[in-house]
Amino acid sequence: LQREIMHSALEGRDVVAILPTGAGKSLCFQLPALARDGVTLVVSPLIALMKDQVDALTASGVAATFINSSIQGSEAQRRRSGLENGQYKLLYAAPERIMMSGFAEDLRRWNVTAIAVDEAHCISEWGHDFRPEYRQLASLRAELPGVPFLALTATATEQVRSDIIRQLQLDDPHVFLASFNRPNLSYTVLPKNKSTRQVYEFIHQRPNEAGIIYVQSRKSAESLAAALATEGVKAVAYQDGLQHEDE
């Protein structure tokens, strides 16, 4: 659905795109940004996500930047000057930054001509990662009249979709819903009985494969990895308490 989404976006329509993870949501706003005049504002919830996307775009020769709390002093001023001079096609920012006093005025001056709301499920209390600040984005409709919105998420419930449309005050949006069927994935549920032995036997039947075992706690990860290691399985526990060099 990438082509259809981009076509609607370039027509100036409000769009909601529900695509599974890995389906290429980012291209749906990155490519139109290069085809239209002005700057596309990308609302992104995490500094790490902004940096990853901007680094990838910059490496491909695309003029993109982000503004957030990690950018200070002369570097922040350099980026703002670049936006003033029309040097960038994409600007990434978090909703908290966008809602700061005076930022909407900056957006008008920087000639923002489209807004992409990434991880748009964050606007909904029915979503799995609700962020109240996302709901304030609707104020941009009045601050930037006529600027189309593209809302993207991988959370496909009808409640979330309706909430996104209502909270962002989207105007008769085109809604694109891709299939979430993954024929390469399957699920098997088994009764739990001596679970460590069950895990070992499962691994033993697949000597040439690698995998991930999810457990409920750091302690469980460490004890299971140790138990598998005693059985000759190359296993290691990965959790948020690791030192950088161990990671």
C-alpha positions in Angstrom: 0.0 0.0 0.0 3.0 2.3 0.0 2.2 3.7 -3.5 -1.5 4.4 -2.6 -0.6 6.0 0.7 2.0 8.3 -0.9 -0.4 9.2 -3.8 -3.1 10.3 -1.3 -0.5 12.2 0.8 0.8 14.1 -2.3 -2.8 15.0 -3.2 -2.9 16.9 0.1 -5.3 14.5 1.8 -5.2 13.5 5.5 -4.2 9.9 5.6 -4.2 7.1 8.2 -1.9 4.2 7.4 -2.0 1.0 9.4 0.9 -1.2 8.3 2.6 -4.1 10.2 6.1 -3.7 11.5 8.6 -4.0 8.6 6.2 -3.0 5.9 8.0 0.3 5.2 5.9 3.0 6.9 8.8 5.5 6.9 9.1 5.6 3.1 5.4 6.7 3.0 6.4 10.1 4.4 10.1 10.3 3.4 9.7 9.9 -0.3 6.8 12.4 -0.6 8.9 14.9 1.4 11.4 14.9 -1.4 8.7 15.4 -4.0 6.9 18.4 -2.4 8.0 21.9 -1.6 8.9 22.9 2.0 9.6 20.8 5.0 7.9 17.7 6.3 7.6 17.6 10.1 7.9 14.1 11.5 6.5 13.6 15.0 8.5 10.8 16.6 8.2 9.6 20.3 11.8 8.7 21.0 15.2 10.4 20.6 16.8 7.1 19.5 14.2 6.6 16.7 14.8 10.1 15.4 18.6 9.7 15.4 18.4 6.3 13.6 16.2 7.6 10.8 18.0 10.9 10.4 21.4 9.1 10.3 20.1 6.7 7.6 18.6 9.5 5.6 21.7 11.6 5.8 23.8 8.6 4.7 21.6 8.4 1.6 22.1 12.1 0.8 18.7 13.3 2.1 18.6 16.6 3.9 17.1 15.6 7.3 17.6 16.8 10.8 16.1 16.5 14.3 15.6 18.9 17.2 15.4 17.5 20.7 16.9 17.8 24.2 20.1 16.1 23.1 21.0 19.0 20.8 22.2 22.1 22.5 24.1 25.3 22.0 25.8 26.0 18.7 24.6 22.7 17.1 21.0 23.5 17.9 21.5 27.0 16.4 23.1 25.5 13.3 20.2 23.3 12.7 17.7 26.1 13.2 19.6 28.3 10.8 19.5 25.5 8.2 15.7 25.3 8.7 15.5 29.0 8.3 17.4 28.8 5.0 15.4 25.9 3.6 18.3 23.4 3.7 16.2 20.5 5.1 13.4 18.4 3.7 12.5 16.5 6.9 12.5 17.7 10.5 12.0 15.2 13.3 10.8 16.3 16.7 8.9 14.9 19.7 5.4 16.2 20.6 6.7 17.8 23.8 9.2 19.9 21.8 6.5 20.8 19.2 4.2 22.0 21.8 6.8 24.4 23.4 5.9 28.0 23.3 6.9 29.6 19.9 7.6 26.3 18.1 4.5 26.5 16.0 5.6 30.0 14.8 8.9 28.5 13.9 7.2 25.8 11.9 5.3 28.4 9.9 8.5 30.3 9.2 10.3 27.1 8.2 7.6 26.4 5.6 6.3 23.1 7.0 4.0 21.7 4.3 3.1 18.3 5.7 3.1 16.5 9.1 3.7 12.8 9.6 2.7 11.5 13.0 4.8 8.3 13.5 3.8 5.7 16.1 0.3 7.4 16.0 -1.1 4.9 18.4 0.5 6.9 21.1 -2.4 9.4 20.8 -4.9 6.8 21.9 -5.6 5.6 25.4 -6.5 2.3 23.7 -3.0 2.0 22.3 -0.2 0.1 24.1 2.0 3.2 24.6 -0.3 6.2 25.4 1.4 9.6 25.4 -0.8 12.4 26.5 1.3 15.0 24.7 0.3 13.4 21.3 -3.2 14.7 21.9 -2.0 18.3 21.8 -0.9 17.9 18.2 -4.4 18.7 17.1 -3.6 22.4 17.9 -1.4 22.4 14.8 -4.5 22.2 12.6 -5.2 25.8 13.5 -1.6 26.9 13.6 -0.8 25.4 10.2 -4.1 25.5 8.3 -4.3 23.5 5.1 -1.2 21.3 6.1 -2.1 17.6 5.6 -1.5 15.0 8.3 -0.3 11.5 7.7 -0.7 9.2 10.8 1.1 5.9 10.8 1.1 3.0 13.2 1.3 -0.8 13.4 -1.5 -0.9 16.0 -4.6 -1.9 14.0 -7.5 -2.0 16.3 -10.7 -0.2 15.3 -10.7 1.7 18.6 -7.2 3.1 18.0 -7.9 4.0 14.4 -11.1 6.0 15.5 -9.2 7.7 18.3 -6.4 8.8 16.0 -8.8 10.3 13.5 -10.8 12.1 16.3 -7.9 13.3 18.4 -5.9 14.6 15.4 -9.1 16.2 13.9 -8.4 14.6 10.5 -10.6 15.8 7.7 -12.2 12.9 5.9 -9.0 10.9 5.8 -8.1 8.1 3.5 -7.6 5.0 5.7 -5.2 2.3 4.5 -5.2 -1.0 6.4 -2.7 -3.7 5.4 -3.0 -7.3 6.2 -1.2 -8.4 9.3 -1.1 -12.1 8.3 2.4 -13.4 8.5 2.5 -16.8 6.8 6.1 -17.4 7.9 5.1 -17.3 11.6 3.3 -19.9 13.6 2.4 -20.4 17.2 2.4 -23.5 19.3 1.1 -23.6 22.9 2.2 -26.5 25.1 1.5 -27.4 28.8 4.4 -26.4 31.0 6.1 -29.4 32.6 9.7 -29.1 33.8 10.2 -26.1 31.6 14.0 -26.0 31.5 14.1 -29.5 30.2 11.4 -28.7 27.7 13.4 -25.7 26.4 16.6 -27.9 26.2 14.8 -30.6 24.2 13.3 -28.0 21.9 16.8 -26.6 21.2 18.4 -30.0 20.9 16.0 -30.8 18.1 17.3 -27.8 16.2 21.1 -28.0 16.3 21.8 -25.7 13.4 19.4 -22.9 14.4 19.5 -19.9 16.8 16.7 -18.4 18.8 15.5 -16.1 21.5 13.9 -17.3 24.7 11.8 -14.7 26.6 11.4 -15.0 30.3 9.7 -12.9 33.0 12.7 -11.6 34.9 16.4 -10.9 34.9 17.0 -13.7 37.4 15.1 -16.2 35.3 17.2 -15.2 32.2 20.4 -15.7 34.0 19.4 -19.0 35.6 18.1 -20.5 32.4 21.2 -19.4 30.4 23.4 -21.1 33.1 21.3 -24.3 33.0 21.5 -24.5 29.2 25.2 -23.8 29.3 25.7 -26.8 31.6 24.0 -28.9 28.9 26.4 -27.7 26.3 24.2 -25.1 24.7 25.8 -21.8 23.8 23.5 -19.5 25.7 23.8 -16.0 27.2 21.4 -13.8 29.2 20.7 -10.4 27.9 19.0 -7.8 30.1 19.0 -4.1 30.9 21.5 -4.5 33.8 24.4 -5.4 31.5 27.5 -3.2 31.3 28.2 -1.6 27.9 31.2 -3.8 27.2 29.1 -7.0 28.0 26.4 -6.0 25.6 
